[in-house]
């Protein structure tokens, strides 16, 4: 069965600093990978997704992620964080069946001014 | 489109009572998913439907939970009887097609926060 690990429960960065959120997956085949963001009291919004092709994926709000098969990783990055990026971020892998997603436990991002 | 609509946003109920959560998916979407989010277990898929038919309910925790989709625009998740450990945020999501289509993604509602006391 597929699984997703987000090793960092909570990260604090200063506004304007760079950000990298880690995600490792376990899946037997070529994975479909996603990053979602959840603002307080809100649902999940898709930031970006990887299916195939270019391993560097661009998403919304200035985020990008790089798929590294050798490391089973799909880390999320942003060169300069804004205070509005404070939220919880979820990495997910799709099993190959519809949009049936397996989520990581999430990383809560705090941004200091 | 208004997106995936869930109701109620918040529900507080007493242990033993029946609880019904509602979801209206995005019009035209073929797939509907129910997820549960807790501190302990994170986001878990409970069940999903394709064209109103339940496809995989292996995530439903026990027989107290049931889900229906009587038509393409409405789904319910029912807990009877409810227990304090059912307290969680329940999300509904819908998607247009299989994820192999690059133009599709799962759209989430804002969730229903359930508290069972």
Interface residues (C-beta under 8 A of the other chain):
Chain A: X32 X34 X36 X41 X42 X43 X44 X45 X46 X49 X51 X90 X94 X96 X97 X98 X99 X100 X101 X102 X103 X104 X105 X106
Chain B: X4 X31 X33 X42 X43 X44 X45 X48 X50 X55 X56 X91 X93 X95 X98 X99 X100 X102 X104 X105 X106 X107 X108 X109 X110 X111
